[in-house]
Amino acid sequence: MQELMDPIAILGAGQVGSALGRQWAGKGRRIIFGARDPQSAKVLALTDSIGPRSTAVTVREAVASAEMVLIATPWSKTREALDAAGDLDGKILMDATNPLAPDLSGLTVGHTSSAAEQIAHWAPGSSVVKAFNCIGAKSMSEPRFGSMSASMFICGDAEEAKSRVARLTEEIGFEVIDAGPLSNARLLEPLAMLWIDLALKRGLGPDIGFKILRR
Ligand SMILES: NC(=O)c1ccc[n+]([C@@H]2O[C@H](COP(=O)([O-])OP(=O)(O)OC[C@H]3O[C@@H](n4cnc5c(N)ncnc54)[C@H](OP(=O)(O)O)[C@@H]3O)[C@@H](O)[C@H]2O)c1
């Protein structure tokens, strides 16, 4: 299937970018990290450890090579990364960012907008799908908790783009919950704050994830 051959560009080779890049490479996908310094020791060590399915180039080169683009930059650097990306028309932007205050005390965007909607505003020809923001990077490497898979909430306005992101999310072991339109990122970004508060301030630790129960 052609979709399996398509590379994924990842902007931000940090905790989230490396965890998801390693996961998708392990599923046979080609990963192109877009980095400010693709020759840095840190980035080279990452691509070496992932193996031949991953490479690192500039942000612009990475985005030019892929239709699917994961945004895994600190919120304060996200506009800069998108500005460096060049033409984003037709791209599917998977937005993992959270617009965190530097001391993790809260969100700097919210209620009447969200990071995801800001990104859609900055890249109007793209399809933005919020995903991967409500769980710690460690659990992106291992979304199974005993016999259950953590839920991953995604939202976006373009159904085909959302379906493609859903497939990528399920492929690495999450249960996907379609959380509706992109404006519902206004709900998902505060949910990430709850995860941060529970994990880092209330003593639950990073091995926690949200799960939808049904009957
Ligand atoms: N960590 C988590 O558990 C977690 C979970 C869910 C969502 N998130 C969200 O995901 C995003 C990434 O978090 P993280 O923990 O992975 O951050 P991180 O470990 O600090 O990594 C951020 C990466 O972004 C890169 N970067 C910064 N500015 C850039 C630019 N202009 N162009 C390209 N790359 C740039 C950094 O590279 P250099 O500085 O070396 O250039 C670094 O590799 C954040 O918005 C965060 O809120 C994090």
The ligand as an SDF file (V2000), in Angstrom:
LIG
                    3D

 48 52  0  0  0  0  0  0  0  0999 V2000
    7.6310   15.4360   26.7350 N   0  0  0  0  0  0  0  0  0  0  0  0
    6.3930   14.9680   26.8080 C   0  0  0  0  0  0  0  0  0  0  0  0
    6.1180   14.0110   27.5860 O   0  0  0  0  0  0  0  0  0  0  0  0
    5.2970   15.5570   25.9540 C   0  0  0  0  0  0  0  0  0  0  0  0
    4.0880   14.8540   25.8310 C   0  0  0  0  0  0  0  0  0  0  0  0
    3.0910   15.3630   24.9990 C   0  0  0  0  0  0  0  0  0  0  0  0
    3.2890   16.5500   24.3100 C   0  0  0  0  0  0  0  0  0  0  0  0
    4.4760   17.2350   24.4790 N   0  0  0  0  0  0  0  0  0  0  0  0
    4.6500   18.4770   23.7190 C   0  0  0  0  0  0  0  0  0  0  0  0
    5.4160   18.1210   22.5710 O   0  0  0  0  0  0  0  0  0  0  0  0
    6.3100   19.1820   22.2250 C   0  0  0  0  0  0  0  0  0  0  0  0
    7.7390   18.6490   22.2670 C   0  0  0  0  0  0  0  0  0  0  0  0
    8.0350   18.2440   23.5900 O   0  0  0  0  0  0  0  0  0  0  0  0
    9.3950   17.4620   23.9300 P   0  0  0  0  0  0  0  0  0  0  0  0
    9.2680   17.0630   25.3580 O   0  0  0  0  0  0  0  0  0  0  0  0
    9.6760   16.4290   22.8890 O   0  0  0  0  0  0  0  0  0  0  0  0
   10.4450   18.6350   23.8200 O   0  0  0  0  0  0  0  0  0  0  0  0
   12.0430   18.5190   23.8190 P   0  0  0  0  0  0  0  0  0  0  0  0
   12.4710   17.1920   24.3280 O   0  0  0  0  0  0  0  0  0  0  0  0
   12.5300   19.7490   24.4910 O   0  0  0  0  0  0  0  0  0  0  0  0
   12.4000   18.5690   22.2700 O   0  0  0  0  0  0  0  0  0  0  0  0
   12.0770   19.6580   21.4930 C   0  0  0  0  0  0  0  0  0  0  0  0
   12.8190   19.5350   20.1710 C   0  0  0  0  0  0  0  0  0  0  0  0
   12.4260   20.6150   19.3300 O   0  0  0  0  0  0  0  0  0  0  0  0
   13.5810   21.0650   18.6700 C   0  0  0  0  0  0  0  0  0  0  0  0
   13.4000   22.4200   18.1780 N   0  0  0  0  0  0  0  0  0  0  0  0
   13.3310   23.5720   18.8750 C   0  0  0  0  0  0  0  0  0  0  0  0
   13.1390   24.6070   18.0510 N   0  0  0  0  0  0  0  0  0  0  0  0
   13.0880   24.0970   16.7990 C   0  0  0  0  0  0  0  0  0  0  0  0
   12.9170   24.6550   15.5210 C   0  0  0  0  0  0  0  0  0  0  0  0
   12.7290   25.9680   15.3530 N   0  0  0  0  0  0  0  0  0  0  0  0
   12.9190   23.8440   14.4460 N   0  0  0  0  0  0  0  0  0  0  0  0
   13.0810   22.5040   14.6040 C   0  0  0  0  0  0  0  0  0  0  0  0
   13.2530   21.9030   15.7910 N   0  0  0  0  0  0  0  0  0  0  0  0
   13.2580   22.7040   16.8750 C   0  0  0  0  0  0  0  0  0  0  0  0
   14.6870   20.9340   19.6920 C   0  0  0  0  0  0  0  0  0  0  0  0
   15.9240   20.8860   19.0530 O   0  0  0  0  0  0  0  0  0  0  0  0
   17.1670   21.8640   19.3320 P   0  0  0  0  0  0  0  0  0  0  0  0
   16.7580   22.8020   20.4610 O   0  0  0  0  0  0  0  0  0  0  0  0
   18.2750   20.9250   19.7110 O   0  0  0  0  0  0  0  0  0  0  0  0
   17.3810   22.5510   18.0330 O   0  0  0  0  0  0  0  0  0  0  0  0
   14.3370   19.5880   20.3060 C   0  0  0  0  0  0  0  0  0  0  0  0
   14.8560   18.5260   19.5620 O   0  0  0  0  0  0  0  0  0  0  0  0
    6.0490   20.3010   23.2340 C   0  0  0  0  0  0  0  0  0  0  0  0
    5.1640   21.2280   22.6620 O   0  0  0  0  0  0  0  0  0  0  0  0
    5.4310   19.5780   24.4190 C   0  0  0  0  0  0  0  0  0  0  0  0
    4.5860   20.4180   25.1770 O   0  0  0  0  0  0  0  0  0  0  0  0
    5.4800   16.7530   25.2760 C   0  0  0  0  0  0  0  0  0  0  0  0
  1  2  1  0
  2  3  2  0
  2  4  1  0
  4  5  1  0
  4 48  2  0
  5  6  2  0
  6  7  1  0
  7  8  2  0
  8  9  1  0
  8 48  1  0
  9 10  1  0
  9 46  1  0
 10 11  1  0
 11 12  1  0
 11 44  1  0
 12 13  1  0
 13 14  1  0
 14 15  2  0
 14 16  1  0
 14 17  1  0
 17 18  1  0
 18 19  2  0
 18 20  1  0
 18 21  1  0
 21 22  1  0
 22 23  1  0
 23 24  1  0
 23 42  1  0
 24 25  1  0
 25 26  1  0
 25 36  1  0
 26 27  1  0
 26 35  1  0
 27 28  2  0
 28 29  1  0
 29 30  1  0
 29 35  2  0
 30 31  1  0
 30 32  2  0
 32 33  1  0
 33 34  2  0
 34 35  1  0
 36 37  1  0
 36 42  1  0
 37 38  1  0
 38 39  2  0
 38 40  1  0
 38 41  1  0
 42 43  1  0
 44 45  1  0
 44 46  1  0
 46 47  1  0
M  CHG  2   8   1  16  -1
M  END
$$$$
